[in-house]
Amino acid sequence: MTSNVKISVRQFTVIVMFYTIGTTILVIPSSLAADADQDAWIAAILGWVLGLLIVGFYIRLGRLFPNMTLIEYNEKVFGKWLGKKISLFFIFFSFICAATVLYYLGNFMTTQVMPETPIESFTILFAGIVVMGLRLGLEVVARTAEILFPWFLLLFIVSTLFLIPEIEIQNIQPVFEFGIKPIMNGALTFASTASLPLVILLLVFPAFVNHPKDAGKAYFIGTLLGGLFVIIITFLSISILGADLSERNMYPSYALAKKIDVGNFIQRVEILIAGIWFMTIFFKTTIYSFSFLTGLAQIFGFRDYRPFALPYGMILVVYSLVVYPDVVYMMDFDSTIWIPYALTIGLLLPLIILSVGSLRKKIKK
Amino acid sequence: MKIKKNFSSQSGQHQIMVQTEPLYESLDENIRKIKEDLGSSDDIIIREIRIGREGSVKVAVLYTDGLADKQVITEFFMESLMKKDTLIEPIEQLSDGDKRLESLKGMVLQIGDNKDITDFASLYNSLLSGDTVILLDGYSQGIAASTQGWQSRSISEPVAQSVVRGPQEAFTETLRTNTSMIRRKIKDPNLWLETKQIGRVTKTNVAVMYIKGIVNDKIVEEVRKRLDRIDIDGILESGYIEELIQDEVYSPFPTINNTERPDVAAAELLEGRVVILVDGTPFVLIVPTLFISFFQTAEDYYQRADISTLLRIIRFISLFIAMIGPALYIAITTFHQELLPTQLLISLAAQREGVPFPAFIEALMMEVTFEILREAGIRMPRPIGQAVSIVGTLVIGQAAVEAGIVSASMVIVVSITAISSFVITGYSMAISIRMIRFVIMGLAASFGIFGIVVALIALVLHLCSLRSFGIPYMSPFAPFVVGEHKDTIFRLPHWALSSRPRLINQKNSIRKQMSPPSKPKS
């Protein structure tokens, strides 16, 4: 393993943040509005708190076995044979997620920006830079995140400021029209899209971060900040587009950016704002792929994952084309299958690992 | 004829290389061998003279015409050698060779540094670097006295890196002049200088300069190691060295900076960097180099801090224009017309109405034309300069637009891109940016803004993977170091620049301890 690779706490924070924002920012207002209508932003806040709790749990799990990745402590907790089997669940989860994220990107480009260009050209190009990032290693990806972060922040702040005049407060009224239940549903959706995949980062944290003690804090702060960005976008989407339009749009934040109009001169800048998502999607795909490849290498005992980066990229492109046969399937999968799947991988399995792990530790004592 | 024979008989191996045998005792033997080895080249002057009262001691004086200072030789050697007075007298009486040599040396010492020679290799080395060699009959030892004095260019103004305010002197082609120019700026005993000869045939002097106690010893060690690894027949410019010691070969970005300004070299030494000077070129190398170095000039430190900061920001804006200017134009006019305000769009569309090419081809044509003109401007003989500028302005500027081959807006885009690329202070960096521009243009033509963003991510990935002598190329941006940002995009006032770059040197990092200058108490 290339375990001599270390990234700093600050870099890890930025990566967690990009990862949390990922594709979430593009699609979450739509599914939240479907659940909670005009209270979607409240659902987002609740989901965010829920997500922070989940991350707190992950941090505890990570502290149990410092300096080890999830794969390594699976083997420690369940023994070699069973541990490897359980680890396979995790890495397949990241592989499927990577493919869906890539599909989202291709789908977004072909439906919203360039309808005549085949989806393969976008996914291949994008997978190309993902493979490049994988081959250069986590350290380089982390540094890239550091450099791109100010640009992300700049675009985000500028677009938010430009959108503030468009807010119509009656769009979010009446508050709590349908009671608390739909809001809780929304919160669960939010947590499962934005926070549960964070379990994958246990493959990076704490083994690759140079100060494992502070890494937990970075994990938390990254989620906190990333969640804030998503909440802001959800709020803007509901208050500007209205619950109905947000729900019907597949990519409400893109529709949101179309509303920007400053002095009749800065208008229709949505493609520049989309630059934000290209960045966050890049980091999300790369981290998923990285955790898949390092996990694979650890399970099968390869010294280095790099030789697999290119073949992996090819498989990823092909799989991204078949993971969702069409948009209807995607919607169905996201609303019915995704949440239980994410709960299993992101909550159930880690819970089992944590309880068995701490039990074993106690017995040892 | 003889040289030719030597070359062929030794199957290409250079002849001088094998001359490590010691000198003969007989003067005639020595001279015969030297003549044979050097192919009786006409510029090698060998004067045999007899000295002593009876002229019984045979001495030969050898020097290379043009490399050695003739006046020095006549004044300090010949005259004192030929003098038949008391000074030379003891020579004949001293039977021991060493003592005779000592006596000769005592006399020769008038001209400063000299050294003993015992074998042919060092003899040729001295002779061909401008020293004068004195051989005494009957002794297998000689004296080389430093008489170097050849024609060289005097110190002139910097050509490539000019400033409005600041020293107006540049390095020259002579190594010794260059080192002296740095020494004049840093009069510290810790400024150390190591000289190596690199190049099997050219035997070029390469000097490594650093300030002991400030520099990171590991970097100096690394520089030494990489220089020692070089095995090449000739070094004619510092570019040879640069390419042979850089970290990453397959990258468009330069990881070693160069300068022709002594003040810049001194400033870099004070920051803990290593300066490599090569004989025969005014451009010295600076290692390690960061990406940011290519956007800073000497003048940034001579002007007020706020002005320098503004200028640096302008340089960064220029970087982006130079890199993605035409690509953005292509992307917007081809895919994202909605970005433009309606009136601007209408006027652009009206201009492009008669243009038969897609925006990408149009941009490519203009960019290539400009690059050709620029190259012609540098390479052609100076008197023709006027012609090229006329052709350039007329062809690119007016005729192309009037003929309907390109649109006027494209001319504007290409011009601003070209001007922006000249703002980037590091010439080698500007070239890489121009190269990358074409790749980004291609991606923009096929994928619009998406292509540009993908290209930029790939570019940043590549930049982040680079290192210069072990230092991350993109530092202090990535890894981000807060304290280092006092002198990157911003240039804080001098009293605030209190420490040296941390990644380059860990020890002795405090430059000064100063508080902001206080106002006079009235």
Boltz contact constraints between the chains, C-beta under 6 A:
constraints:
  - contact:
      token1: [A, 8]
      token2: [B, 479]
      max_distance: 6.0
  - contact:
      token1: [A, 125]
      token2: [B, 454]
      max_distance: 6.0
  - contact:
      token1: [A, 129]
      token2: [B, 454]
      max_distance: 6.0
  - contact:
      token1: [A, 129]
      token2: [B, 457]
      max_distance: 6.0
  - contact:
      token1: [A, 129]
      token2: [B, 458]
      max_distance: 6.0
  - contact:
      token1: [A, 132]
      token2: [B, 458]
      max_distance: 6.0
  - contact:
      token1: [A, 132]
      token2: [B, 461]
      max_distance: 6.0
  - contact:
      token1: [A, 133]
      token2: [B, 461]
      max_distance: 6.0
  - contact:
      token1: [A, 136]
      token2: [B, 461]
      max_distance: 6.0
  - contact:
      token1: [A, 136]
      token2: [B, 465]
      max_distance: 6.0
  - contact:
      token1: [A, 140]
      token2: [B, 464]
      max_distance: 6.0
  - contact:
      token1: [A, 140]
      token2: [B, 465]
      max_distance: 6.0
  - contact:
      token1: [A, 143]
      token2: [B, 464]
      max_distance: 6.0
  - contact:
      token1: [A, 143]
      token2: [B, 478]
      max_distance: 6.0
  - contact:
      token1: [A, 144]
      token2: [B, 460]
      max_distance: 6.0
  - contact:
      token1: [A, 144]
      token2: [B, 461]
      max_distance: 6.0
  - contact:
      token1: [A, 144]
      token2: [B, 464]
      max_distance: 6.0
  - contact:
      token1: [A, 146]
      token2: [B, 478]
      max_distance: 6.0
  - contact:
      token1: [A, 146]
      token2: [B, 480]
      max_distance: 6.0
  - contact:
      token1: [A, 147]
      token2: [B, 460]
      max_distance: 6.0
  - contact:
      token1: [A, 147]
      token2: [B, 477]
      max_distance: 6.0
  - contact:
      token1: [A, 147]
      token2: [B, 478]
      max_distance: 6.0
  - contact:
      token1: [A, 265]
      token2: [B, 341]
      max_distance: 6.0
  - contact:
      token1: [A, 268]
      token2: [B, 338]
      max_distance: 6.0
  - contact:
      token1: [A, 268]
      token2: [B, 339]
      max_distance: 6.0
  - contact:
      token1: [A, 271]
      token2: [B, 336]
      max_distance: 6.0
  - contact:
      token1: [A, 271]
      token2: [B, 449]
      max_distance: 6.0
  - contact:
      token1: [A, 275]
      token2: [B, 453]
      max_distance: 6.0
  - contact:
      token1: [A, 278]
      token2: [B, 453]
      max_distance: 6.0
  - contact:
      token1: [A, 282]
      token2: [B, 457]
      max_distance: 6.0
